[in-house]
Amino acid sequence: ASLVAASKDQPELPYWVAEDFLRAVVVTLLAWAWHKIEAATPSIAVPARWSVPASALRHWVLPEFAMRVGIIQARLP
């Protein structure tokens, strides 16, 4: 909503933040998909092969969301 409101005064703003917005959406979808995987896999039977990807997602991918949102917010008036 903030982006839409700000773009009334700055019509080029959505183009400047499009990549960051789309990356934030992708990270959100990855987090959702991983949540579904974890919910479908009983915790007792979680194979060890899932622990490394889960750790990588939490430590390397998910923090990108805050970074992308920060970039977008910095561009807003």
All heavy atoms as a GROMACS GRO file, in nm:
protein
  606
    1ALA      N    1   0.083  -0.119   0.000
    1ALA     CA    2   0.000   0.000   0.000
    1ALA      C    3   0.088   0.125   0.000
    1ALA      O    4   0.056   0.223  -0.067
    1ALA     CB    5  -0.094  -0.002   0.119
    2SER      N    6   0.197   0.120   0.075
    2SER     CA    7   0.288   0.236   0.081
    2SER      C    8   0.352   0.261  -0.055
    2SER      O    9   0.368   0.376  -0.096
    2SER     CB   10   0.398   0.214   0.184
    2SER     OG   11   0.342   0.197   0.311
    3LEU      N   12   0.386   0.154  -0.122
    3LEU     CA   13   0.448   0.167  -0.254
    3LEU      C   14   0.350   0.226  -0.355
    3LEU      O   15   0.385   0.314  -0.433
    3LEU     CB   16   0.499   0.031  -0.302
    3LEU     CG   17   0.568   0.025  -0.436
    3LEU    CD1   18   0.688   0.118  -0.441
    3LEU    CD2   19   0.610  -0.118  -0.467
    4VAL      N   20   0.227   0.181  -0.351
    4VAL     CA   21   0.124   0.234  -0.442
    4VAL      C   22   0.101   0.381  -0.414
    4VAL      O   23   0.094   0.463  -0.507
    4VAL     CB   24  -0.007   0.154  -0.428
    4VAL    CG1   25  -0.120   0.220  -0.505
    4VAL    CG2   26   0.013   0.012  -0.476
    5ALA      N   27   0.092   0.418  -0.288
    5ALA     CA   28   0.070   0.558  -0.252
    5ALA      C   29   0.187   0.646  -0.295
    5ALA      O   30   0.168   0.755  -0.349
    5ALA     CB   31   0.046   0.571  -0.102
    6ALA      N   32   0.308   0.597  -0.274
    6ALA     CA   33   0.427   0.675  -0.310
    6ALA      C   34   0.444   0.688  -0.460
    6ALA      O   35   0.500   0.787  -0.509
    6ALA     CB   36   0.552   0.613  -0.249
    7SER      N   37   0.394   0.590  -0.534
    7SER     CA   38   0.411   0.595  -0.680
    7SER      C   39   0.322   0.700  -0.745
    7SER      O   40   0.344   0.735  -0.861
    7SER     CB   41   0.387   0.458  -0.742
    7SER     OG   42   0.253   0.419  -0.724
    8LYS      N   43   0.225   0.751  -0.673
    8LYS     CA   44   0.143   0.860  -0.728
    8LYS      C   45   0.226   0.986  -0.749
    8LYS      O   46   0.206   1.058  -0.845
    8LYS     CB   47   0.024   0.888  -0.637
    8LYS     CG   48  -0.077   0.775  -0.637
    8LYS     CD   49  -0.191   0.800  -0.543
    8LYS     CE   50  -0.283   0.677  -0.543
    8LYS     NZ   51  -0.390   0.691  -0.447
    9ASP      N   52   0.319   1.011  -0.657
    9ASP     CA   53   0.407   1.126  -0.669
    9ASP      C   54   0.534   1.094  -0.746
    9ASP      O   55   0.597   1.183  -0.802
    9ASP     CB   56   0.446   1.178  -0.530
    9ASP     CG   57   0.326   1.231  -0.454
    9ASP    OD1   58   0.231   1.280  -0.519
    9ASP    OD2   59   0.326   1.221  -0.330
   10GLN      N   60   0.573   0.966  -0.746
   10GLN     CA   61   0.695   0.921  -0.815
   10GLN      C   62   0.658   0.805  -0.907
   10GLN      O   63   0.673   0.689  -0.870
   10GLN     CB   64   0.800   0.876  -0.714
   10GLN     CG   65   0.842   0.980  -0.615
   10GLN     CD   66   0.936   0.921  -0.511
   10GLN    OE1   67   0.976   0.806  -0.518
   10GLN    NE2   68   0.971   1.001  -0.413
   11PRO      N   69   0.609   0.834  -1.028
   11PRO     CA   70   0.561   0.726  -1.115
   11PRO      C   71   0.666   0.623  -1.154
   11PRO      O   72   0.632   0.511  -1.190
   11PRO     CB   73   0.508   0.800  -1.238
   11PRO     CG   74   0.544   0.942  -1.224
   11PRO     CD   75   0.594   0.965  -1.086
   12GLU      N   76   0.794   0.656  -1.143
   12GLU     CA   77   0.899   0.560  -1.178
   12GLU      C   78   0.942   0.473  -1.061
   12GLU      O   79   1.018   0.378  -1.079
   12GLU     CB   80   1.020   0.634  -1.235
   12GLU     CG   81   0.992   0.699  -1.369
   12GLU     CD   82   1.114   0.766  -1.428
   12GLU    OE1   83   1.224   0.753  -1.371
   12GLU    OE2   84   1.098   0.830  -1.532
   13LEU      N   85   0.893   0.501  -0.944
   13LEU     CA   86   0.932   0.426  -0.824
   13LEU      C   87   0.910   0.275  -0.836
   13LEU      O   88   1.000   0.198  -0.802
   13LEU     CB   89   0.860   0.481  -0.700
   13LEU     CG   90   0.890   0.412  -0.568
   13LEU    CD1   91   1.038   0.427  -0.532
   13LEU    CD2   92   0.802   0.467  -0.458
   14PRO      N   93   0.795   0.229  -0.886
   14PRO     CA   94   0.778   0.084  -0.897
   14PRO      C   95   0.885   0.018  -0.984
   14PRO      O   96   0.924  -0.096  -0.958
   14PRO     CB   97   0.639   0.069  -0.960
   14PRO     CG   98   0.567   0.194  -0.921
   14PRO     CD   99   0.673   0.302  -0.921
   15TYR      N  100   0.932   0.087  -1.085
   15TYR     CA  101   1.037   0.030  -1.169
   15TYR      C  102   1.170   0.019  -1.094
   15TYR      O  103   1.246  -0.075  -1.114
   15TYR     CB  104   1.057   0.115  -1.296
   15TYR     CG  105   0.931   0.126  -1.378
   15TYR    CD1  106   0.864   0.247  -1.387
   15TYR    CD2  107   0.878   0.016  -1.443
   15TYR    CE1  108   0.748   0.259  -1.462
   15TYR    CE2  109   0.762   0.026  -1.518
   15TYR     CZ  110   0.698   0.147  -1.527
   15TYR     OH  111   0.583   0.157  -1.600
   16TRP      N  112   1.196   0.116  -1.007
   16TRP     CA  113   1.320   0.116  -0.931
   16TRP      C  114   1.324   0.004  -0.828
   16TRP      O  115   1.431  -0.047  -0.795
   16TRP     CB  116   1.342   0.250  -0.861
   16TRP     CG  117   1.382   0.358  -0.956
   16TRP    CD1  118   1.303   0.460  -1.001
   16TRP    CD2  119   1.508   0.377  -1.018
   16TRP    NE1  120   1.373   0.539  -1.089
   16TRP    CE2  121   1.500   0.490  -1.101
   16TRP    CE3  122   1.628   0.307  -1.013
   16TRP    CZ2  123   1.607   0.536  -1.176
   16TRP    CZ3  124   1.734   0.353  -1.088
   16TRP    CH2  125   1.724   0.466  -1.168
   17VAL      N  126   1.208  -0.032  -0.774
   17VAL     CA  127   1.206  -0.133  -0.668
   17VAL      C  128   1.149  -0.267  -0.713
   17VAL      O  129   1.131  -0.358  -0.631
   17VAL     CB  130   1.128  -0.082  -0.544
   17VAL    CG1  131   1.194   0.042  -0.486
   17VAL    CG2  132   0.982  -0.058  -0.576
   18ALA      N  133   1.122  -0.282  -0.842
   18ALA     CA  134   1.058  -0.404  -0.892
   18ALA      C  135   1.139  -0.529  -0.858
   18ALA      O  136   1.084  -0.629  -0.812
   18ALA     CB  137   1.036  -0.394  -1.043
   19GLU      N  138   1.269  -0.525  -0.881
   19GLU     CA  139   1.352  -0.643  -0.854
   19GLU      C  140   1.349  -0.679  -0.705
   19GLU      O  141   1.334  -0.796  -0.669
   19GLU     CB  142   1.496  -0.622  -0.899
   19GLU     CG  143   1.582  -0.742  -0.870
   19GLU     CD  144   1.729  -0.723  -0.905
   19GLU    OE1  145   1.767  -0.617  -0.957
   19GLU    OE2  146   1.805  -0.816  -0.879
   20ASP      N  147   1.362  -0.579  -0.620
   20ASP     CA  148   1.361  -0.604  -0.476
   20ASP      C  149   1.225  -0.658  -0.432
   20ASP      O  150   1.218  -0.749  -0.349
   20ASP     CB  151   1.396  -0.477  -0.400
   20ASP     CG  152   1.537  -0.431  -0.431
   20ASP    OD1  153   1.630  -0.510  -0.412
   20ASP    OD2  154   1.552  -0.316  -0.478
   21PHE      N  155   1.118  -0.603  -0.488
   21PHE     CA  156   0.983  -0.651  -0.454
   21PHE      C  157   0.966  -0.796  -0.496
   21PHE      O  158   0.917  -0.879  -0.418
   21PHE     CB  159   0.878  -0.562  -0.522
   21PHE     CG  160   0.738  -0.599  -0.487
   21PHE    CD1  161   0.680  -0.552  -0.370
   21PHE    CD2  162   0.664  -0.681  -0.570
   21PHE    CE1  163   0.550  -0.586  -0.337
   21PHE    CE2  164   0.534  -0.717  -0.536
   21PHE     CZ  165   0.477  -0.669  -0.420
   22LEU      N  166   1.006  -0.829  -0.618
   22LEU     CA  167   0.992  -0.966  -0.666
   22LEU      C  168   1.078  -1.063  -0.586
   22LEU      O  169   1.036  -1.175  -0.558
   22LEU     CB  170   1.024  -0.974  -0.815
   22LEU     CG  171   0.922  -0.905  -0.906
   22LEU    CD1  172   0.971  -0.907  -1.050
   22LEU    CD2  173   0.786  -0.970  -0.895
   23ARG      N  174   1.199  -1.021  -0.550
   23ARG     CA  175   1.284  -1.109  -0.469
   23ARG      C  176   1.222  -1.132  -0.332
   23ARG      O  177   1.229  -1.242  -0.277
   23ARG     CB  178   1.425  -1.049  -0.454
   23ARG     CG  179   1.504  -1.039  -0.583
   23ARG     CD  180   1.561  -1.170  -0.625
   23ARG     NE  181   1.650  -1.222  -0.525
   23ARG     CZ  182   1.766  -1.277  -0.550
   23ARG    NH1  183   1.811  -1.286  -0.672
   23ARG    NH2  184   1.839  -1.326  -0.452
   24ALA      N  185   1.161  -1.029  -0.273
   24ALA     CA  186   1.093  -1.046  -0.144
   24ALA      C  187   0.977  -1.145  -0.158
   24ALA      O  188   0.955  -1.229  -0.069
   24ALA     CB  189   1.044  -0.912  -0.091
   25VAL      N  190   0.905  -1.138  -0.269
   25VAL     CA  191   0.795  -1.232  -0.292
   25VAL      C  192   0.850  -1.374  -0.305
   25VAL      O  193   0.794  -1.469  -0.250
   25VAL     CB  194   0.714  -1.192  -0.417
   25VAL    CG1  195   0.617  -1.302  -0.458
   25VAL    CG2  196   0.640  -1.062  -0.392
   26VAL      N  197   0.960  -1.390  -0.378
   26VAL     CA  198   1.021  -1.522  -0.395
   26VAL      C  199   1.063  -1.580  -0.260
   26VAL      O  200   1.038  -1.698  -0.231
   26VAL     CB  201   1.140  -1.515  -0.493
   26VAL    CG1  202   1.224  -1.642  -0.487
   26VAL    CG2  203   1.091  -1.490  -0.634
   27VAL      N  204   1.126  -1.500  -0.178
   27VAL     CA  205   1.170  -1.548  -0.046
   27VAL      C  206   1.048  -1.587   0.038
   27VAL      O  207   1.050  -1.688   0.109
   27VAL     CB  208   1.258  -1.443   0.025
   27VAL    CG1  209   1.286  -1.483   0.168
   27VAL    CG2  210   1.388  -1.423  -0.052
   28THR      N  211   0.941  -1.510   0.028
   28THR     CA  212   0.818  -1.543   0.100
   28THR      C  213   0.763  -1.677   0.054
   28THR      O  214   0.723  -1.761   0.135
   28THR     CB  215   0.713  -1.433   0.079
   28THR    OG1  216   0.766  -1.308   0.126
   28THR    CG2  217   0.584  -1.464   0.152
   29LEU      N  218   0.763  -1.699  -0.077
   29LEU     CA  219   0.713  -1.826  -0.130
   29LEU      C  220   0.803  -1.943  -0.092
   29LEU      O  221   0.754  -2.053  -0.064
   29LEU     CB  222   0.698  -1.817  -0.282
   29LEU     CG  223   0.587  -1.724  -0.330
   29LEU    CD1  224   0.592  -1.710  -0.482
   29LEU    CD2  225   0.451  -1.773  -0.284
   30LEU      N  226   0.933  -1.921  -0.088
   30LEU     CA  227   1.025  -2.026  -0.043
   30LEU      C  228   0.998  -2.062   0.103
   30LEU      O  229   0.998  -2.180   0.140
   30LEU     CB  230   1.170  -1.983  -0.061
   30LEU     CG  231   1.225  -1.987  -0.202
   30LEU    CD1  232   1.362  -1.918  -0.207
   30LEU    CD2  233   1.238  -2.131  -0.249
   31ALA      N  234   0.978  -1.962   0.186
   31ALA     CA  235   0.949  -1.986   0.327
   31ALA      C  236   0.818  -2.064   0.342
   31ALA      O  237   0.808  -2.157   0.422
   31ALA     CB  238   0.942  -1.855   0.404
   32TRP      N  239   0.717  -2.025   0.264
   32TRP     CA  240   0.589  -2.095   0.268
   32TRP      C  241   0.605  -2.240   0.224
   32TRP      O  242   0.553  -2.332   0.289
   32TRP     CB  243   0.488  -2.022   0.178
   32TRP     CG  244   0.360  -2.096   0.162
   32TRP    CD1  245   0.255  -2.100   0.250
   32TRP    CD2  246   0.323  -2.180   0.053
   32TRP    NE1  247   0.155  -2.180   0.200
   32TRP    CE2  248   0.194  -2.230   0.079
   32TRP    CE3  249   0.387  -2.217  -0.065
   32TRP    CZ2  250   0.129  -2.316  -0.009
   32TRP    CZ3  251   0.321  -2.302  -0.153
   32TRP    CH2  252   0.194  -2.350  -0.125
   33ALA      N  253   0.677  -2.262   0.114
   33ALA     CA  254   0.696  -2.398   0.063
   33ALA      C  255   0.773  -2.483   0.164
   33ALA      O  256   0.739  -2.600   0.187
   33ALA     CB  257   0.772  -2.394  -0.070
   34TRP      N  258   0.874  -2.426   0.226
   34TRP     CA  259   0.951  -2.502   0.325
   34TRP      C  260   0.865  -2.535   0.446
   34TRP      O  261   0.874  -2.644   0.503
   34TRP     CB  262   1.076  -2.426   0.367
   34TRP     CG  263   1.170  -2.520   0.433
   34TRP    CD1  264   1.188  -2.539   0.566
   34TRP    CD2  265   1.256  -2.614   0.368
   34TRP    NE1  266   1.280  -2.638   0.589
   34TRP    CE2  267   1.323  -2.686   0.468
   34TRP    CE3  268   1.282  -2.644   0.236
   34TRP    CZ2  269   1.414  -2.785   0.440
   34TRP    CZ3  270   1.374  -2.743   0.208
   34TRP    CH2  271   1.439  -2.812   0.310
   35HIS      N  272   0.780  -2.442   0.484
   35HIS     CA  273   0.688  -2.469   0.596
   35HIS      C  274   0.597  -2.588   0.562
   35HIS      O  275   0.572  -2.674   0.647
   35HIS     CB  276   0.604  -2.346   0.627
   35HIS     CG  277   0.497  -2.370   0.728
   35HIS    ND1  278   0.524  -2.385   0.862
   35HIS    CD2  279   0.364  -2.384   0.714
   35HIS    CE1  280   0.412  -2.409   0.927
   35HIS    NE2  281   0.313  -2.408   0.839
   36LYS      N  282   0.548  -2.592   0.439
   36LYS     CA  283   0.464  -2.704   0.396
   36LYS      C  284   0.542  -2.836   0.399
   36LYS      O  285   0.489  -2.939   0.438
   36LYS     CB  286   0.409  -2.680   0.255
   36LYS     CG  287   0.318  -2.561   0.244
   36LYS     CD  288   0.195  -2.577   0.328
   36LYS     CE  289   0.077  -2.610   0.242
   36LYS     NZ  290  -0.046  -2.625   0.317
   37ILE      N  291   0.668  -2.833   0.357
   37ILE     CA  292   0.753  -2.953   0.361
   37ILE      C  293   0.770  -3.000   0.505
   37ILE      O  294   0.754  -3.119   0.534
   37ILE     CB  295   0.890  -2.927   0.296
   37ILE    CG1  296   0.875  -2.910   0.146
   37ILE    CG2  297   0.989  -3.038   0.329
   37ILE    CD1  298   1.000  -2.858   0.076
   38GLU      N  299   0.801  -2.907   0.594
   38GLU     CA  300   0.820  -2.945   0.734
   38GLU      C  301   0.691  -2.996   0.796
   38GLU      O  302   0.693  -3.089   0.877
   38GLU     CB  303   0.874  -2.826   0.813
   38GLU     CG  304   1.018  -2.796   0.782
   38GLU     CD  305   1.072  -2.678   0.861
   38GLU    OE1  306   0.993  -2.590   0.902
   38GLU    OE2  307   1.195  -2.672   0.879
   39ALA      N  308   0.578  -2.939   0.759
   39ALA     CA  309   0.450  -2.982   0.815
   39ALA      C  310   0.412  -3.122   0.764
   39ALA      O  311   0.346  -3.198   0.834
   39ALA     CB  312   0.341  -2.882   0.779
   40ALA      N  313   0.455  -3.154   0.643
   40ALA     CA  314   0.420  -3.284   0.585
   40ALA      C  315   0.512  -3.396   0.631
   40ALA      O  316   0.482  -3.513   0.613
   40ALA     CB  317   0.424  -3.275   0.433
   41THR      N  318   0.625  -3.359   0.691
   41THR     CA  319   0.723  -3.458   0.734
   41THR      C  320   0.720  -3.469   0.886
   41THR      O  321   0.751  -3.372   0.954
   41THR     CB  322   0.865  -3.416   0.689
   41THR    OG1  323   0.863  -3.389   0.550
   41THR    CG2  324   0.966  -3.525   0.718
   42PRO      N  325   0.681  -3.583   0.939
   42PRO     CA  326   0.681  -3.598   1.085
   42PRO      C  327   0.821  -3.570   1.142
   42PRO      O  328   0.920  -3.614   1.085
   42PRO     CB  329   0.641  -3.743   1.107
   42PRO     CG  330   0.579  -3.788   0.979
   42PRO     CD  331   0.639  -3.704   0.871
   43SER      N  332   0.826  -3.499   1.253
   43SER     CA  333   0.956  -3.461   1.310
   43SER      C  334   1.041  -3.581   1.348
   43SER      O  335   1.163  -3.575   1.348
   43SER     CB  336   0.936  -3.370   1.431
   43SER     OG  337   0.859  -3.436   1.528
   44ILE      N  338   0.979  -3.691   1.382
   44ILE     CA  339   1.054  -3.810   1.421
   44ILE      C  340   1.124  -3.872   1.299
   44ILE      O  341   1.235  -3.921   1.308
   44ILE     CB  342   0.961  -3.915   1.486
   44ILE    CG1  343   0.901  -3.856   1.613
   44ILE    CG2  344   1.033  -4.044   1.515
   44ILE    CD1  345   0.790  -3.938   1.672
   45ALA      N  346   1.058  -3.861   1.184
   45ALA     CA  347   1.110  -3.928   1.064
   45ALA      C  348   1.183  -3.832   0.969
   45ALA      O  349   1.204  -3.866   0.855
   45ALA     CB  350   0.996  -3.994   0.990
   46VAL      N  351   1.220  -3.714   1.016
   46VAL     CA  352   1.288  -3.619   0.927
   46VAL      C  353   1.426  -3.674   0.892
   46VAL      O  354   1.509  -3.696   0.979
   46VAL     CB  355   1.303  -3.480   0.993
   46VAL    CG1  356   1.386  -3.388   0.908
   46VAL    CG2  357   1.167  -3.420   1.020
   47PRO      N  358   1.448  -3.699   0.764
   47PRO     CA  359   1.579  -3.751   0.724
   47PRO      C  360   1.687  -3.645   0.746
   47PRO      O  361   1.662  -3.526   0.738
   47PRO     CB  362   1.562  -3.779   0.575
   47PRO     CG  363   1.418  -3.767   0.544
   47PRO     CD  364   1.356  -3.688   0.654
   48ALA      N  365   1.806  -3.693   0.775
   48ALA     CA  366   1.919  -3.602   0.797
   48ALA      C  367   1.947  -3.517   0.675
   48ALA      O  368   1.997  -3.406   0.686
   48ALA     CB  369   2.043  -3.683   0.835
   49ARG      N  370   1.911  -3.566   0.558
   49ARG     CA  371   1.938  -3.490   0.435
   49ARG      C  372   1.861  -3.359   0.430
   49ARG      O  373   1.895  -3.271   0.354
   49ARG     CB  374   1.907  -3.574   0.312
   49ARG     CG  375   1.761  -3.604   0.297
   49ARG     CD  376   1.733  -3.687   0.176
   49ARG     NE  377   1.589  -3.710   0.168
   49ARG     CZ  378   1.526  -3.738   0.058
   49ARG    NH1  379   1.592  -3.752  -0.053
   49ARG    NH2  380   1.397  -3.757   0.060
   50TRP      N  381   1.755  -3.345   0.509
   50TRP     CA  382   1.677  -3.221   0.511
   50TRP      C  383   1.734  -3.117   0.607
   50TRP      O  384   1.702  -3.000   0.596
   50TRP     CB  385   1.532  -3.250   0.549
   50TRP     CG  386   1.456  -3.320   0.443
   50TRP    CD1  387   1.424  -3.453   0.442
   50TRP    CD2  388   1.404  -3.267   0.323
   50TRP    NE1  389   1.354  -3.484   0.328
   50TRP    CE2  390   1.341  -3.370   0.253
   50TRP    CE3  391   1.405  -3.140   0.266
   50TRP    CZ2  392   1.279  -3.352   0.130
   50TRP    CZ3  393   1.343  -3.121   0.144
   50TRP    CH2  394   1.282  -3.226   0.077
   51SER      N  395   1.817  -3.159   0.701
   51SER     CA  396   1.866  -3.064   0.801
   51SER      C  397   1.961  -2.961   0.742
   51SER      O  398   1.957  -2.844   0.778
   51SER     CB  399   1.931  -3.137   0.917
   51SER     OG  400   2.046  -3.207   0.873
   52VAL      N  401   2.047  -3.001   0.650
   52VAL     CA  402   2.141  -2.906   0.589
   52VAL      C  403   2.067  -2.804   0.501
   52VAL      O  404   2.089  -2.684   0.515
   52VAL     CB  405   2.252  -2.980   0.511
   52VAL    CG1  406   2.338  -2.882   0.434
   52VAL    CG2  407   2.336  -3.062   0.607
   53PRO      N  408   1.978  -2.846   0.411
   53PRO     CA  409   1.904  -2.747   0.334
   53PRO      C  410   1.818  -2.655   0.422
   53PRO      O  411   1.808  -2.535   0.394
   53PRO     CB  412   1.815  -2.830   0.241
   53PRO     CG  413   1.881  -2.962   0.232
   53PRO     CD  414   1.950  -2.982   0.363
   54ALA      N  415   1.759  -2.709   0.528
   54ALA     CA  416   1.678  -2.627   0.618
   54ALA      C  417   1.764  -2.521   0.686
   54ALA      O  418   1.724  -2.405   0.697
   54ALA     CB  419   1.609  -2.714   0.722
   55SER      N  420   1.880  -2.561   0.729
   55SER     CA  421   1.972  -2.466   0.792
   55SER      C  422   2.018  -2.358   0.694
   55SER      O  423   2.022  -2.240   0.727
   55SER     CB  424   2.093  -2.541   0.849
   55SER     OG  425   2.184  -2.451   0.906
   56ALA      N  426   2.049  -2.398   0.572
   56ALA     CA  427   2.092  -2.302   0.470
   56ALA      C  428   1.979  -2.204   0.439
   56ALA      O  429   2.004  -2.083   0.426
   56ALA     CB  430   2.135  -2.375   0.344
   57LEU      N  431   1.858  -2.253   0.429
   57LEU     CA  432   1.745  -2.165   0.402
   57LEU      C  433   1.729  -2.062   0.513
   57LEU      O  434   1.716  -1.942   0.485
   57LEU     CB  435   1.617  -2.247   0.388
   57LEU     CG  436   1.493  -2.164   0.359
   57LEU    CD1  437   1.486  -2.126   0.212
   57LEU    CD2  438   1.368  -2.239   0.401
   58ARG      N  439   1.734  -2.108   0.637
   58ARG     CA  440   1.715  -2.016   0.750
   58ARG      C  441   1.828  -1.915   0.764
   58ARG      O  442   1.804  -1.800   0.799
   58ARG     CB  443   1.702  -2.096   0.879
   58ARG     CG  444   1.569  -2.163   0.894
   58ARG     CD  445   1.552  -2.226   1.032
   58ARG     NE  446   1.457  -2.334   1.023
   58ARG     CZ  447   1.490  -2.462   1.012
   58ARG    NH1  448   1.615  -2.499   1.014
   58ARG    NH2  449   1.397  -2.554   1.003
   59HIS      N  450   1.951  -1.957   0.737
   59HIS     CA  451   2.066  -1.869   0.761
   59HIS      C  452   2.106  -1.785   0.642
   59HIS      O  453   2.164  -1.677   0.659
   59HIS     CB  454   2.185  -1.953   0.808
   59HIS     CG  455   2.167  -2.007   0.945
   59HIS    ND1  456   2.101  -2.126   0.968
   59HIS    CD2  457   2.201  -1.960   1.066
   59HIS    CE1  458   2.098  -2.149   1.097
   59HIS    NE2  459   2.157  -2.050   1.160
   60TRP      N  460   2.079  -1.830   0.520
   60TRP     CA  461   2.128  -1.760   0.402
   60TRP      C  462   2.018  -1.700   0.316
   60TRP      O  463   2.038  -1.595   0.255
   60TRP     CB  464   2.212  -1.854   0.315
   60TRP     CG  465   2.336  -1.897   0.385
   60TRP    CD1  466   2.357  -2.016   0.448
   60TRP    CD2  467   2.455  -1.822   0.405
   60TRP    NE1  468   2.482  -2.020   0.504
   60TRP    CE2  469   2.544  -1.901   0.480
   60TRP    CE3  470   2.495  -1.694   0.368
   60TRP    CZ2  471   2.670  -1.858   0.516
   60TRP    CZ3  472   2.621  -1.651   0.404
   60TRP    CH2  473   2.706  -1.732   0.478
   61VAL      N  474   1.904  -1.764   0.308
   61VAL     CA  475   1.800  -1.718   0.215
   61VAL      C  476   1.697  -1.629   0.285
   61VAL      O  477   1.668  -1.519   0.237
   61VAL     CB  478   1.731  -1.838   0.146
   61VAL    CG1  479   1.622  -1.791   0.053
   61VAL    CG2  480   1.834  -1.920   0.069
   62LEU      N  481   1.641  -1.674   0.395
   62LEU     CA  482   1.535  -1.599   0.460
   62LEU      C  483   1.576  -1.459   0.506
   62LEU      O  484   1.494  -1.366   0.497
   62LEU     CB  485   1.476  -1.679   0.577
   62LEU     CG  486   1.406  -1.810   0.537
   62LEU    CD1  487   1.346  -1.877   0.659
   62LEU    CD2  488   1.301  -1.788   0.430
   63PRO      N  489   1.699  -1.436   0.551
   63PRO     CA  490   1.737  -1.299   0.588
   63PRO      C  491   1.732  -1.201   0.471
   63PRO      O  492   1.725  -1.079   0.493
   63PRO     CB  493   1.880  -1.314   0.640
   63PRO     CG  494   1.887  -1.454   0.690
   63PRO     CD  495   1.802  -1.533   0.593
   64GLU      N  496   1.732  -1.252   0.350
   64GLU     CA  497   1.723  -1.162   0.234
   64GLU      C  498   1.591  -1.086   0.234
   64GLU      O  499   1.586  -0.973   0.184
   64GLU     CB  500   1.737  -1.243   0.104
   64GLU     CG  501   1.735  -1.155  -0.018
   64GLU     CD  502   1.748  -1.233  -0.148
   64GLU    OE1  503   1.779  -1.354  -0.145
   64GLU    OE2  504   1.724  -1.171  -0.252
   65PHE      N  505   1.487  -1.143   0.291
   65PHE     CA  506   1.357  -1.076   0.294
   65PHE      C  507   1.369  -0.940   0.363
   65PHE      O  508   1.324  -0.838   0.309
   65PHE     CB  509   1.252  -1.162   0.364
   65PHE     CG  510   1.117  -1.096   0.371
   65PHE    CD1  511   1.033  -1.099   0.262
   65PHE    CD2  512   1.077  -1.030   0.485
   65PHE    CE1  513   0.909  -1.036   0.267
   65PHE    CE2  514   0.955  -0.968   0.492
   65PHE     CZ  515   0.870  -0.971   0.383
   66ALA      N  516   1.427  -0.937   0.480
   66ALA     CA  517   1.442  -0.811   0.554
   66ALA      C  518   1.527  -0.711   0.476
   66ALA      O  519   1.498  -0.591   0.475
   66ALA     CB  520   1.503  -0.837   0.691
   67MET      N  521   1.630  -0.761   0.410
   67MET     CA  522   1.715  -0.672   0.330
   67MET      C  523   1.634  -0.610   0.217
   67MET      O  524   1.640  -0.488   0.195
   67MET     CB  525   1.834  -0.750   0.273
   67MET     CG  526   1.924  -0.664   0.187
   67MET     SD  527   2.048  -0.760   0.097
   67MET     CE  528   1.950  -0.830  -0.034
   68ARG      N  529   1.557  -0.691   0.144
   68ARG     CA  530   1.480  -0.640   0.030
   68ARG      C  531   1.372  -0.542   0.076
   68ARG      O  532   1.352  -0.438   0.013
   68ARG     CB  533   1.416  -0.755  -0.048
   68ARG     CG  534   1.517  -0.849  -0.109
   68ARG     CD  535   1.600  -0.781  -0.214
   68ARG     NE  536   1.702  -0.872  -0.264
   68ARG     CZ  537   1.780  -0.845  -0.366
   68ARG    NH1  538   1.770  -0.731  -0.431
   68ARG    NH2  539   1.871  -0.931  -0.405
   69VAL      N  540   1.304  -0.572   0.184
   69VAL     CA  541   1.203  -0.480   0.236
   69VAL      C  542   1.268  -0.350   0.280
   69VAL      O  543   1.215  -0.241   0.256
   69VAL     CB  544   1.122  -0.546   0.350
   69VAL    CG1  545   1.034  -0.445   0.421
   69VAL    CG2  546   1.039  -0.660   0.296
   70GLY      N  547   1.385  -0.359   0.341
   70GLY     CA  548   1.459  -0.238   0.381
   70GLY      C  549   1.495  -0.152   0.262
   70GLY      O  550   1.487  -0.028   0.269
   71ILE      N  551   1.537  -0.213   0.153
   71ILE     CA  552   1.571  -0.139   0.032
   71ILE      C  553   1.447  -0.067  -0.021
   71ILE      O  554   1.454   0.050  -0.059
   71ILE     CB  555   1.632  -0.232  -0.074
   71ILE    CG1  556   1.770  -0.280  -0.030
   71ILE    CG2  557   1.638  -0.163  -0.210
   71ILE    CD1  558   1.828  -0.390  -0.117
   72ILE      N  559   1.336  -0.137  -0.024
   72ILE     CA  560   1.212  -0.075  -0.074
   72ILE      C  561   1.171   0.040   0.017
   72ILE      O  562   1.137   0.149  -0.031
   72ILE     CB  563   1.099  -0.180  -0.083
   72ILE    CG1  564   1.134  -0.283  -0.190
   72ILE    CG2  565   0.965  -0.114  -0.111
   72ILE    CD1  566   1.044  -0.406  -0.189
   73GLN      N  567   1.174   0.019   0.147
   73GLN     CA  568   1.135   0.124   0.241
   73GLN      C  569   1.226   0.245   0.232
   73GLN      O  570   1.181   0.359   0.250
   73GLN     CB  571   1.131   0.070   0.384
   73GLN     CG  572   1.015  -0.024   0.407
   73GLN     CD  573   1.017  -0.086   0.544
   73GLN    OE1  574   1.120  -0.097   0.608
   73GLN    NE2  575   0.899  -0.130   0.590
   74ALA      N  576   1.353   0.223   0.204
   74ALA     CA  577   1.447   0.335   0.190
   74ALA      C  578   1.414   0.422   0.071
   74ALA      O  579   1.447   0.541   0.070
   74ALA     CB  580   1.590   0.282   0.181
   75ARG      N  581   1.352   0.366  -0.031
   75ARG     CA  582   1.315   0.441  -0.150
   75ARG      C  583   1.184   0.518  -0.133
   75ARG      O  584   1.154   0.606  -0.212
   75ARG     CB  585   1.303   0.348  -0.270
   75ARG     CG  586   1.428   0.274  -0.304
   75ARG     CD  587   1.531   0.360  -0.368
   75ARG     NE  588   1.532   0.335  -0.511
   75ARG     CZ  589   1.578   0.422  -0.598
   75ARG    NH1  590   1.624   0.537  -0.559
   75ARG    NH2  591   1.580   0.395  -0.725
   76LEU      N  592   1.105   0.482  -0.032
   76LEU     CA  593   0.978   0.549  -0.010
   76LEU      C  594   1.002   0.684   0.055
   76LEU      O  595   1.092   0.699   0.138
   76LEU     CB  596   0.886   0.463   0.078
   76LEU     CG  597   0.846   0.327   0.021
   76LEU    CD1  598   0.763   0.250   0.123
   76LEU    CD2  599   0.771   0.341  -0.110
   77PRO      N  600   0.917   0.781   0.021
   77PRO     CA  601   0.935   0.915   0.083
   77PRO      C  602   0.898   0.915   0.230
   77PRO      O  603   0.830   0.833   0.281
   77PRO     CB  604   0.841   1.003   0.002
   77PRO     CG  605   0.750   0.914  -0.072
   77PRO     CD  606   0.811   0.778  -0.075
   0.00000   0.00000   0.00000
